[in-house]
């Protein structure tokens, strides 16, 4: 059991560090809203993972994956949301941002309330996460173990690894935030993050059930 858990932890870590929609959203919100923005986005992502875990345990994920219509609706809503974030990021390149060292305006502070929702939606609307839970996690469950409890433990381990990785990631991004907030770099990052969101959205729209 311990060897399987170790293998699961290593594999999960390698999957987590591969850039995806979560990374793109957390990166942008950390640059724009500092550490607090990054962590609020991360909390939303972790809440979505918790929902995925519970849904897998009660069988909802299996129902979604077995229904072609449900899968299609799920993936297209997620794809549209990612493309929306991408277009929003590209449009923000044209807007004048606050100067370095200044306090974030109240309007920007108000926007932080939606960061948790962004993190949640970017993850919960990604059917690839559902595929992960249905195709990857069962490989580490044996007939001799309590299936539900093992599923819960593996989901919790995955969540903790993601929390640890992105905590470090947010601090690193925040350290270079001043450099990344320079006008030229900022516009380049907004354009890059916008393009990445759109690419992820288009890839998600083309995703087929396994």
Residue frames as a rotation matrix with the C-alpha (Angstrom) as fourth column:
UNK 1
0.569 0.822 0.000 0.00
0.822 -0.569 0.000 0.00
0.000 0.000 -1.000 0.00
UNK 2
0.484 -0.457 -0.746 2.81
0.150 -0.797 0.585 2.42
-0.862 -0.395 -0.318 0.92
UNK 3
-0.613 -0.744 0.265 4.68
0.359 0.037 0.933 1.68
-0.704 0.667 0.244 -2.31
UNK 4
-0.189 0.646 0.739 1.51
0.969 -0.001 0.249 2.29
0.162 0.763 -0.626 -4.34
UNK 5
0.760 0.479 -0.439 0.88
0.584 -0.799 0.141 5.53
-0.283 -0.364 -0.888 -2.46
UNK 6
0.011 -0.858 -0.513 4.44
0.116 -0.509 0.853 6.68
-0.993 -0.069 0.094 -3.14
UNK 7
-0.713 -0.238 0.659 4.12
0.633 0.186 0.752 5.85
-0.302 0.953 0.018 -6.84
UNK 8
0.270 0.902 0.337 0.78
0.949 -0.309 0.066 7.66
0.164 0.301 -0.939 -6.96
UNK 9
0.646 -0.058 -0.761 2.31
0.365 -0.853 0.374 10.71
-0.671 -0.519 -0.529 -5.24
UNK 10
-0.429 -0.891 -0.146 5.25
0.192 -0.248 0.950 10.89
-0.883 0.380 0.277 -7.65
UNK 11
-0.596 0.272 0.756 3.05
0.803 0.178 0.569 10.44
0.020 0.946 -0.324 -10.71
UNK 12
0.520 0.845 -0.125 0.54
0.853 -0.522 0.020 13.01
-0.049 -0.116 -0.992 -9.44
UNK 13
0.288 -0.500 -0.816 3.31
0.221 -0.795 0.565 15.54
-0.932 -0.344 -0.119 -8.85
UNK 14
-0.752 -0.612 0.244 4.60
0.338 -0.040 0.940 15.09
-0.565 0.790 0.237 -12.40
UNK 15
-0.245 0.758 0.604 1.08
0.936 0.023 0.351 15.57
0.252 0.652 -0.715 -13.77
UNK 16
0.594 0.528 -0.607 0.45
0.725 -0.678 0.120 18.64
-0.348 -0.512 -0.786 -11.60
UNK 17
-0.037 -0.700 -0.713 3.60
0.182 -0.706 0.684 20.51
-0.983 -0.105 0.154 -12.64
UNK 18
-0.645 -0.082 0.760 2.69
0.759 0.044 0.649 20.19
-0.087 0.996 0.034 -16.34
UNK 19
-0.888 0.282 -0.364 1.20
-0.223 -0.955 -0.194 23.61
-0.402 -0.091 0.911 -17.25
UNK 20
-0.542 0.799 0.260 -2.56
0.815 0.424 0.395 23.62
0.205 0.426 -0.881 -17.75
UNK 21
0.122 0.686 0.717 -5.56
0.348 -0.706 0.617 25.93
0.930 0.174 -0.325 -17.30
UNK 22
0.814 0.166 -0.557 -5.01
0.575 -0.100 0.812 26.00
0.079 -0.981 -0.177 -13.51
UNK 23
-0.100 -0.958 -0.269 -1.42
0.899 -0.203 0.388 27.17
-0.426 -0.203 0.882 -13.94
UNK 24
-0.527 -0.082 0.846 -2.42
0.656 -0.673 0.343 29.85
0.541 0.735 0.408 -16.44
UNK 25
0.482 0.807 0.342 -5.16
0.323 -0.526 0.787 31.28
0.815 -0.269 -0.514 -14.22
UNK 26
0.757 -0.235 -0.610 -3.05
0.621 -0.034 0.783 31.23
-0.205 -0.971 0.120 -11.06
UNK 27
-0.317 -0.936 0.156 -0.06
0.934 -0.280 0.221 32.79
-0.164 0.216 0.963 -12.85
UNK 28
-0.339 0.224 0.914 -2.05
0.485 -0.791 0.374 35.69
0.806 0.570 0.159 -14.26
UNK 29
0.678 0.715 0.171 -3.93
0.215 -0.415 0.884 36.43
0.703 -0.562 -0.435 -11.05
UNK 30
0.483 -0.610 -0.628 -0.72
0.818 0.057 0.573 36.32
-0.314 -0.790 0.526 -8.99
UNK 31
-0.547 -0.709 0.445 0.94
0.828 -0.536 0.163 38.82
0.123 0.458 0.880 -11.34
UNK 32
-0.261 0.536 0.803 -2.06
0.242 -0.769 0.592 41.16
0.934 0.349 0.071 -11.35
UNK 33
0.596 0.676 0.433 -3.28
-0.286 -0.325 0.902 40.79
0.750 -0.661 0.000 -7.75
UNK 34
-0.224 -0.810 0.541 -0.13
-0.891 -0.054 -0.451 39.66
0.395 -0.583 -0.710 -5.89
UNK 35
-0.952 -0.260 -0.161 0.01
-0.180 0.901 -0.395 36.63
0.248 -0.347 -0.905 -3.58
UNK 36
-0.573 0.793 0.209 -3.49
-0.299 0.036 -0.954 37.15
-0.763 -0.609 0.216 -2.25
UNK 37
0.204 0.643 -0.738 -4.89
-0.941 -0.080 -0.330 36.89
-0.271 0.762 0.588 -5.77
UNK 38
-0.398 -0.450 -0.799 -2.91
-0.679 0.731 -0.073 33.75
0.617 0.513 -0.597 -6.46
UNK 39
-0.998 -0.012 0.067 -4.01
-0.058 0.683 -0.728 32.06
-0.037 -0.730 -0.683 -3.25
UNK 40
-0.240 0.970 -0.021 -7.67
-0.574 -0.160 -0.803 33.00
-0.783 -0.181 0.596 -3.75
UNK 41
0.185 0.239 -0.953 -7.50
-0.958 0.259 -0.121 31.43
0.218 0.936 0.277 -7.19
UNK 42
-0.713 -0.540 -0.446 -5.78
-0.413 0.839 -0.355 28.36
0.566 -0.069 -0.821 -5.72
UNK 43
-0.763 0.504 0.404 -8.53
-0.306 0.269 -0.913 27.99
-0.569 -0.821 -0.051 -3.09
UNK 44
0.213 0.874 -0.437 -11.10
-0.856 -0.049 -0.515 27.91
-0.472 0.483 0.737 -5.89
UNK 45
-0.067 -0.347 -0.935 -9.07
-0.792 0.589 -0.162 25.25
0.607 0.730 -0.314 -7.70
UNK 46
-0.941 -0.338 0.011 -8.80
-0.261 0.706 -0.658 23.11
0.215 -0.622 -0.753 -4.56
UNK 47
-0.360 0.896 0.258 -12.54
-0.544 0.023 -0.839 23.39
-0.757 -0.443 0.480 -3.96
UNK 48
0.336 0.457 -0.824 -13.14
-0.941 0.192 -0.278 22.15
0.031 0.869 0.494 -7.52
UNK 49
-0.504 -0.602 -0.619 -10.80
-0.536 0.780 -0.323 19.19
0.677 0.168 -0.716 -6.93
UNK 50
-0.873 0.246 0.422 -12.75
-0.314 0.380 -0.870 18.35
-0.375 -0.892 -0.254 -3.77
UNK 51
0.138 0.973 -0.186 -15.96
-0.775 -0.011 -0.631 18.35
-0.616 0.231 0.753 -5.80
UNK 52
0.116 -0.181 -0.977 -14.36
-0.852 0.487 -0.191 16.09
0.510 0.855 -0.098 -8.42
UNK 53
-0.863 -0.502 -0.059 -13.26
-0.384 0.727 -0.570 13.68
0.329 -0.469 -0.820 -5.70
UNK 54
-0.576 0.724 0.378 -16.70
-0.350 0.200 -0.915 13.49
-0.739 -0.660 0.138 -4.12
UNK 55
0.292 0.702 -0.649 -18.37
-0.901 -0.026 -0.433 13.21
-0.321 0.712 0.625 -7.54
UNK 56
-0.280 -0.486 -0.828 -16.09
-0.720 0.677 -0.154 10.31
0.635 0.553 -0.540 -8.45
UNK 57
-0.958 -0.103 0.269 -16.84
-0.274 0.615 -0.739 8.55
-0.090 -0.781 -0.618 -5.16
UNK 58
-0.270 0.942 0.199 -20.62
-0.268 0.125 -0.955 8.77
-0.925 -0.312 0.219 -5.65
UNK 59
-0.308 0.067 0.949 -20.37
0.676 0.718 0.169 7.89
-0.670 0.693 -0.266 -9.35
UNK 60
0.617 0.600 -0.509 -21.38
0.101 -0.702 -0.705 11.19
-0.780 0.383 -0.494 -10.94
UNK 61
-0.122 -0.755 -0.644 -18.17
-0.728 -0.373 0.576 11.38
-0.675 0.539 -0.504 -12.96
UNK 62
-0.802 -0.146 0.579 -18.84
0.162 0.880 0.447 7.93
-0.575 0.452 -0.682 -14.41
UNK 63
0.196 0.958 0.208 -22.33
0.664 0.027 -0.747 9.04
-0.722 0.285 -0.631 -15.44
UNK 64
0.535 -0.056 -0.843 -20.91
-0.392 -0.900 -0.188 12.12
-0.748 0.432 -0.504 -17.18
UNK 65
-0.486 -0.840 -0.242 -18.27
-0.654 0.166 0.738 10.08
-0.579 0.517 -0.630 -18.99
UNK 66
-0.668 0.302 0.680 -20.83
0.446 0.894 0.041 7.48
-0.595 0.331 -0.732 -20.12
UNK 67
0.477 0.879 0.017 -23.17
0.611 -0.317 -0.725 10.13
-0.632 0.356 -0.688 -21.53
UNK 68
-0.344 -0.622 0.704 -21.89
0.939 -0.248 0.239 11.59
0.026 0.743 0.669 -24.80
UNK 69
0.330 0.564 0.757 -24.32
0.519 -0.778 0.353 14.51
0.789 0.277 -0.549 -24.52
UNK 70
0.961 0.015 -0.277 -23.32
0.260 -0.394 0.882 15.33
-0.096 -0.919 -0.382 -20.92
UNK 71
0.105 -0.994 -0.022 -19.64
0.785 0.069 0.615 15.12
-0.610 -0.082 0.788 -21.84
UNK 72
-0.235 -0.169 0.957 -20.17
0.880 -0.456 0.136 17.42
0.413 0.874 0.256 -24.82
UNK 73
0.706 0.566 0.426 -22.04
0.310 -0.787 0.532 20.03
0.637 -0.244 -0.732 -22.79
UNK 74
0.811 -0.439 -0.387 -19.44
0.407 -0.053 0.912 19.83
-0.421 -0.897 0.136 -20.03
UNK 75
-0.116 -0.970 0.214 -16.45
0.870 0.004 0.494 20.29
-0.480 0.243 0.843 -22.33
UNK 76
-0.125 0.086 0.988 -17.95
0.784 -0.601 0.152 23.07
0.608 0.794 0.007 -24.46
UNK 77
0.903 0.416 0.103 -18.96
0.241 -0.693 0.679 25.12
0.354 -0.589 -0.726 -21.42
UNK 78
0.561 -0.775 -0.291 -15.41
0.461 0.001 0.887 24.72
-0.687 -0.632 0.358 -20.08
UNK 79
-0.250 -0.668 0.701 -13.89
0.959 -0.073 0.272 25.58
-0.131 0.740 0.659 -23.46
UNK 80
0.339 0.473 0.813 -16.05
0.581 -0.785 0.215 28.70
0.740 0.400 -0.541 -23.82
UNK 81
0.973 0.027 -0.228 -15.06
0.210 -0.501 0.840 29.84
-0.091 -0.865 -0.493 -20.34
UNK 82
0.172 -0.984 -0.051 -11.33
0.661 0.076 0.747 29.43
-0.731 -0.162 0.663 -21.06
UNK 83
-0.266 -0.208 0.941 -11.65
0.913 -0.369 0.177 31.29
0.310 0.906 0.288 -24.38
UNK 84
0.729 0.595 0.339 -13.55
0.414 -0.777 0.474 34.03
0.545 -0.206 -0.813 -22.52
UNK 85
0.745 -0.530 -0.406 -10.66
0.317 -0.254 0.914 34.35
-0.587 -0.809 -0.021 -20.03
UNK 86
-0.186 -0.860 0.476 -8.23
0.878 0.072 0.473 34.49
-0.440 0.506 0.742 -22.96
UNK 87
0.041 0.295 0.954 -10.12
0.751 -0.639 0.166 37.24
0.659 0.710 -0.248 -24.76
UNK 88
0.939 0.331 -0.090 -10.46
0.291 -0.631 0.719 39.14
0.181 -0.701 -0.689 -21.47
UNK 89
0.377 -0.885 -0.273 -6.69
0.533 -0.034 0.845 38.94
-0.758 -0.464 0.459 -20.94
UNK 90
-0.350 -0.503 0.790 -5.97
0.937 -0.178 0.301 40.12
-0.011 0.846 0.534 -24.48
UNK 91
0.410 0.594 0.692 -8.34
0.567 -0.760 0.317 43.05
0.714 0.263 -0.649 -24.12
UNK 92
0.883 -0.077 -0.462 -6.72
0.398 -0.399 0.826 44.02
-0.248 -0.914 -0.322 -20.81
UNK 93
-0.115 -0.970 0.213 -3.49
0.960 -0.054 0.273 44.71
-0.254 0.236 0.938 -22.74
UNK 94
-0.219 0.100 0.971 -5.14
0.627 -0.747 0.218 47.90
0.747 0.657 0.101 -23.99
UNK 95
0.799 0.594 0.089 -6.10
0.288 -0.509 0.811 49.11
0.528 -0.623 -0.578 -20.55
UNK 96
-0.049 -0.814 0.579 -3.86
-0.399 -0.516 -0.758 51.24
0.916 -0.268 -0.299 -18.40
UNK 97
0.363 0.087 -0.928 -2.80
0.643 0.697 0.316 49.33
0.674 -0.712 0.197 -15.29
UNK 98
1.000 0.013 -0.010 -1.91
0.016 -0.622 0.783 50.82
0.004 -0.783 -0.622 -11.90
UNK 99
0.384 -0.920 0.083 1.64
-0.601 -0.317 -0.734 52.09
0.701 0.232 -0.675 -11.39
UNK 100
0.081 -0.454 -0.887 4.16
0.484 0.796 -0.364 49.96
0.871 -0.399 0.285 -9.54
UNK 101
-0.836 -0.464 -0.293 4.17
0.439 -0.246 -0.864 50.55
0.329 -0.851 0.409 -5.81
UNK 102
-0.621 0.681 0.389 0.73
-0.688 -0.711 0.145 52.10
0.375 -0.177 0.910 -5.78
UNK 103
-0.642 0.518 0.565 -2.12
-0.243 0.562 -0.791 50.62
-0.727 -0.645 -0.235 -3.83
UNK 104
-0.857 0.402 0.324 -4.48
0.501 0.493 0.711 48.54
0.126 0.772 -0.623 -5.95
UNK 105
-0.747 0.621 0.238 -7.56
-0.572 -0.782 0.246 50.62
0.339 0.047 0.940 -6.70
UNK 106
-0.441 0.660 0.609 -10.85
-0.580 0.309 -0.754 49.70
-0.685 -0.685 0.247 -5.10
UNK 107
0.483 0.645 -0.592 -12.18
-0.867 0.260 -0.425 48.50
-0.120 0.718 0.685 -8.44
UNK 108
-0.130 -0.622 -0.772 -9.31
-0.583 0.678 -0.449 45.99
0.802 0.392 -0.450 -8.66
UNK 109
-0.879 -0.149 0.452 -9.85
-0.472 0.398 -0.787 44.96
-0.063 -0.905 -0.420 -5.07
UNK 110
0.051 0.981 0.186 -13.47
-0.796 0.153 -0.585 44.28
-0.603 -0.118 0.789 -5.93
UNK 111
0.376 0.043 -0.926 -12.38
-0.813 0.494 -0.307 42.07
0.445 0.868 0.220 -8.81
UNK 112
-0.691 -0.723 0.032 -10.44
-0.640 0.591 -0.491 39.87
0.336 -0.359 -0.871 -6.37
UNK 113
-0.223 0.688 0.690 -13.77
-0.713 0.368 -0.597 38.53
-0.665 -0.626 0.408 -5.14
UNK 114
0.754 0.556 -0.350 -14.15
-0.629 0.460 -0.626 36.72
-0.187 0.692 0.697 -8.46
UNK 115
-0.137 -0.913 -0.383 -10.69
-0.949 0.232 -0.213 35.14
0.283 0.335 -0.899 -8.43
UNK 116
-0.611 -0.022 0.791 -11.80
-0.470 0.815 -0.340 32.15
-0.637 -0.580 -0.508 -6.38
UNK 117
0.484 0.859 0.166 -14.65
-0.250 0.317 -0.915 31.62
-0.839 0.401 0.368 -8.84
UNK 118
0.501 -0.380 -0.778 -12.18
-0.858 -0.098 -0.504 31.76
0.116 0.920 -0.375 -11.74
UNK 119
-0.600 -0.787 0.139 -10.01
-0.799 0.586 -0.133 29.08
0.023 -0.191 -0.981 -10.15
UNK 120
-0.332 0.574 0.749 -13.05
-0.276 0.700 -0.659 26.93
-0.902 -0.425 -0.074 -9.40
UNK 121
0.675 0.707 -0.211 -14.58
-0.373 0.080 -0.924 27.17
-0.637 0.702 0.318 -12.88
UNK 122
0.186 -0.689 -0.701 -11.28
-0.971 -0.019 -0.239 26.64
0.151 0.725 -0.672 -14.74
UNK 123
-0.821 -0.525 0.224 -10.93
-0.565 0.806 -0.180 23.30
-0.086 -0.274 -0.958 -12.95
UNK 124
-0.375 0.737 0.562 -14.50
-0.160 0.546 -0.822 22.08
-0.913 -0.399 -0.087 -12.48
UNK 125
0.630 0.662 -0.406 -15.38
-0.463 -0.099 -0.881 22.65
-0.623 0.743 0.244 -16.16
UNK 126
-0.165 -0.773 -0.613 -12.37
-0.985 0.158 0.065 20.67
0.047 0.615 -0.787 -17.38
UNK 127
0.820 0.572 -0.037 -13.48
-0.570 0.820 0.040 17.12
0.053 -0.012 0.999 -18.30
UNK 128
0.168 -0.840 -0.516 -9.83
-0.251 0.470 -0.846 16.07
0.953 0.271 -0.132 -18.42
UNK 129
-0.580 -0.314 0.752 -9.89
-0.782 -0.043 -0.622 16.21
0.227 -0.949 -0.220 -14.62
UNK 130
0.418 0.806 0.419 -12.86
-0.837 0.521 -0.169 13.83
-0.354 -0.280 0.892 -14.66
UNK 131
0.741 -0.230 -0.631 -10.93
-0.303 0.723 -0.620 11.52
0.599 0.651 0.466 -16.97
UNK 132
-0.329 -0.926 0.184 -7.99
-0.552 0.030 -0.833 11.69
0.766 -0.376 -0.521 -14.58
UNK 133
-0.342 0.243 0.908 -10.11
-0.910 0.154 -0.384 10.57
-0.234 -0.958 0.168 -11.64
UNK 134
0.671 0.718 0.186 -11.78
-0.635 0.686 -0.357 7.75
-0.383 0.122 0.916 -13.57
UNK 135
0.842 -0.355 -0.407 -8.77
-0.138 0.588 -0.797 6.45
0.522 0.727 0.446 -15.50
UNK 136
-0.082 -0.988 0.135 -5.80
-0.355 -0.097 -0.930 7.17
0.931 -0.124 -0.343 -13.24
UNK 137
-0.208 -0.005 0.978 -6.95
-0.971 -0.124 -0.207 6.79
0.123 -0.992 0.021 -9.64
UNK 138
0.777 0.597 0.200 -8.51
-0.622 0.777 0.097 3.29
-0.098 -0.200 0.975 -10.03
UNK 139
0.471 -0.673 -0.570 -5.10
-0.166 0.567 -0.807 1.92
0.866 0.475 0.155 -11.06
UNK 140
-0.620 -0.732 0.280 -4.00
-0.364 -0.047 -0.930 2.38
0.694 -0.679 -0.238 -7.44
UNK 141
-0.016 0.692 0.722 -7.04
-0.989 0.093 -0.111 0.67
-0.144 -0.716 0.683 -5.91
UNK 142
-0.832 -0.315 -0.457 -6.83
-0.376 0.926 0.046 -3.06
0.408 0.210 -0.888 -5.17
UNK 143
0.044 0.912 -0.407 -9.69
-0.135 0.409 0.902 -5.47
0.990 0.015 0.141 -4.41
UNK 144
-0.162 -0.186 -0.969 -8.25
0.814 0.531 -0.238 -6.00
0.558 -0.827 0.065 -0.91
UNK 145
-0.945 -0.252 -0.210 -8.76
0.326 -0.787 -0.524 -2.37
-0.033 -0.564 0.825 0.06
UNK 146
0.001 0.935 -0.356 -11.83
0.670 -0.265 -0.693 -0.33
-0.742 -0.238 -0.627 0.94
UNK 147
-0.214 -0.117 0.970 -12.56
0.959 -0.214 0.186 1.25
0.186 0.970 0.158 -2.46
UNK 148
0.684 0.575 0.448 -14.36
0.492 -0.818 0.299 4.33
0.538 0.016 -0.843 -1.18
UNK 149
0.846 -0.407 -0.345 -11.82
0.168 -0.411 0.896 5.06
-0.506 -0.816 -0.279 1.53
UNK 150
-0.101 -0.931 0.350 -8.90
0.748 0.161 0.644 4.52
-0.656 0.326 0.681 -0.85
UNK 151
0.075 0.231 0.970 -10.51
0.877 -0.478 0.046 6.82
0.474 0.848 -0.238 -3.42
UNK 152
0.939 0.333 0.082 -10.91
0.242 -0.814 0.528 9.47
0.243 -0.476 -0.845 -0.74
UNK 153
0.541 -0.808 -0.232 -7.30
0.313 -0.062 0.948 9.10
-0.780 -0.586 0.219 0.48
UNK 154
-0.251 -0.650 0.717 -5.88
0.922 0.064 0.382 9.31
-0.294 0.757 0.583 -3.05
UNK 155
0.386 0.483 0.786 -8.01
0.688 -0.718 0.103 12.36
0.614 0.501 -0.610 -3.76
UNK 156
0.980 -0.036 -0.195 -6.80
0.130 -0.624 0.770 13.99
-0.149 -0.780 -0.607 -0.55
UNK 157
0.165 -0.984 0.060 -3.16
0.576 0.145 0.805 13.21
-0.801 -0.099 0.591 -1.37
UNK 158
-0.154 -0.156 0.976 -3.57
0.967 -0.226 0.116 14.69
0.202 0.962 0.186 -4.84
UNK 159
0.751 0.521 0.406 -5.13
0.415 -0.850 0.323 17.82
0.514 -0.074 -0.855 -3.35
UNK 160
0.814 -0.485 -0.320 -2.30
0.181 -0.311 0.933 18.23
-0.552 -0.817 -0.166 -0.81
UNK 161
-0.131 -0.886 0.444 0.37
0.823 0.153 0.547 17.82
-0.553 0.437 0.709 -3.49
UNK 162
0.081 0.251 0.964 -1.35
0.828 -0.555 0.075 20.44
0.554 0.793 -0.253 -5.65
UNK 163
0.959 0.282 -0.019 -1.60
0.232 -0.745 0.626 22.77
0.163 -0.605 -0.779 -2.65
UNK 164
0.467 -0.856 -0.219 2.11
0.388 -0.024 0.922 22.35
-0.795 -0.516 0.321 -1.84
UNK 165
-0.242 -0.593 0.768 3.26
0.946 0.031 0.322 22.83
-0.215 0.805 0.553 -5.44
UNK 166
0.184 0.392 0.901 1.18
0.686 -0.708 0.168 25.91
0.704 0.588 -0.399 -6.16
UNK 167
0.923 0.020 -0.385 2.02
0.329 -0.563 0.758 27.47
-0.201 -0.826 -0.527 -2.80
UNK 168
-0.011 -0.996 -0.084 5.69
0.534 -0.077 0.842 27.41
-0.846 -0.035 0.533 -3.80
UNK 169
-0.300 -0.057 0.952 4.80
0.950 -0.113 0.292 28.45
0.091 0.992 0.089 -7.34
UNK 170
0.695 0.644 0.320 2.80
0.591 -0.765 0.256 31.48
0.410 0.011 -0.912 -6.19
UNK 171
0.719 -0.490 -0.493 5.65
0.229 -0.502 0.834 32.68
-0.656 -0.713 -0.249 -3.96
UNK 172
-0.315 -0.871 0.377 8.14
0.687 0.064 0.724 32.33
-0.654 0.487 0.578 -6.82
UNK 173
-0.057 0.378 0.924 5.89
0.904 -0.374 0.208 34.19
0.424 0.847 -0.320 -9.27
UNK 174
0.888 0.437 -0.141 5.32
0.449 -0.763 0.465 36.90
0.096 -0.476 -0.874 -6.65
UNK 175
0.280 -0.878 -0.387 9.08
0.487 -0.218 0.846 37.35
-0.828 -0.425 0.366 -6.22
UNK 176
-0.739 -0.565 0.367 9.52
0.577 -0.249 0.778 38.20
-0.348 0.787 0.510 -9.91
UNK 177
0.236 0.962 0.141 6.21
0.935 -0.185 -0.302 40.09
-0.264 0.203 -0.943 -10.03
UNK 178
0.365 -0.142 -0.920 7.86
0.059 -0.983 0.175 43.54
-0.929 -0.118 -0.350 -9.99
UNK 179
-0.720 -0.675 -0.158 9.85
-0.170 -0.048 0.984 42.65
-0.672 0.736 -0.080 -13.11
UNK 180
-0.694 0.498 0.519 6.77
0.714 0.569 0.408 41.09
-0.092 0.654 -0.751 -14.73
UNK 181
0.336 0.856 -0.392 4.73
0.776 -0.488 -0.399 44.23
-0.533 -0.171 -0.829 -13.97
UNK 182
-0.565 -0.550 -0.615 6.97
0.029 -0.758 0.652 46.42
-0.824 0.351 0.444 -16.14
UNK 183
0.108 0.788 -0.606 4.91
-0.631 -0.417 -0.654 47.85
-0.768 0.453 0.452 -18.97
UNK 184
-0.134 -0.214 -0.968 6.52
-0.965 0.251 0.079 45.91
0.226 0.944 -0.240 -21.82
UNK 185
-0.953 -0.263 -0.149 6.76
-0.214 0.935 -0.282 42.65
0.214 -0.237 -0.948 -19.89
UNK 186
-0.576 0.801 0.165 3.23
-0.172 0.078 -0.982 43.10
-0.799 -0.594 0.092 -18.54
UNK 187
0.198 0.665 -0.720 1.73
-0.881 -0.202 -0.428 43.46
-0.430 0.719 0.546 -22.00
UNK 188
-0.408 -0.433 -0.803 3.70
-0.758 0.651 0.034 40.47
0.509 0.623 -0.595 -23.23
UNK 189
-0.991 0.036 0.130 2.50
-0.059 0.749 -0.660 38.36
-0.121 -0.661 -0.740 -20.28
UNK 190
-0.205 0.976 -0.067 -1.12
-0.438 -0.153 -0.886 39.44
-0.875 -0.152 0.459 -20.79
UNK 191
0.173 0.227 -0.958 -0.86
-0.985 0.051 -0.166 38.51
0.011 0.973 0.233 -24.47
UNK 192
-0.694 -0.527 -0.490 0.83
-0.518 0.839 -0.168 35.21
0.500 0.137 -0.855 -23.69
UNK 193
-0.867 0.412 0.279 -1.65
-0.042 0.498 -0.866 34.24
-0.496 -0.763 -0.414 -20.97
UNK 194
0.033 0.916 -0.399 -4.55
-0.701 -0.264 -0.663 35.24
-0.712 0.301 0.634 -23.22
UNK 195
-0.042 -0.133 -0.990 -3.21
-0.925 0.379 -0.012 33.09
0.377 0.916 -0.139 -26.04
UNK 196
-0.929 -0.351 -0.117 -2.65
-0.271 0.860 -0.432 30.17
0.253 -0.370 -0.894 -23.65
UNK 197
-0.512 0.821 0.252 -6.23
-0.294 0.108 -0.950 30.39
-0.807 -0.561 0.187 -22.33
UNK 198
0.278 0.647 -0.710 -7.59
-0.890 -0.104 -0.444 30.37
-0.361 0.755 0.547 -25.88
UNK 199
-0.368 -0.504 -0.781 -5.36
-0.750 0.658 -0.072 27.44
0.550 0.559 -0.620 -26.90
UNK 200
-0.978 0.036 0.204 -6.43
-0.118 0.711 -0.694 25.43
-0.170 -0.703 -0.691 -23.84
UNK 201
-0.186 0.981 -0.055 -10.06
-0.505 -0.144 -0.851 26.28
-0.843 -0.131 0.522 -24.61
UNK 202
0.236 0.233 -0.943 -9.76
-0.969 0.129 -0.210 25.12
0.073 0.964 0.256 -28.22
UNK 203
-0.716 -0.546 -0.435 -7.96
-0.490 0.837 -0.244 21.95
0.497 0.039 -0.867 -27.16
UNK 204
-0.806 0.471 0.357 -10.67
-0.172 0.391 -0.904 21.25
-0.566 -0.791 -0.234 -24.62
UNK 205
0.102 0.895 -0.433 -13.38
-0.790 -0.192 -0.583 21.74
-0.605 0.401 0.688 -27.27
UNK 206
0.129 -0.146 -0.981 -11.69
-0.862 0.472 -0.184 19.07
0.489 0.870 -0.065 -29.39
UNK 207
-0.735 -0.424 0.530 -11.35
-0.661 0.624 -0.417 16.62
-0.154 -0.656 -0.739 -26.49
UNK 208
-0.036 0.710 -0.703 -13.09
-0.606 0.544 0.580 13.31
0.794 0.447 0.411 -27.11
UNK 209
0.608 0.286 0.740 -14.40
-0.777 0.406 0.481 10.84
-0.163 -0.868 0.469 -24.49
UNK 210
-0.524 -0.835 -0.169 -11.96
-0.846 0.533 -0.014 8.02
0.102 0.135 -0.986 -23.81
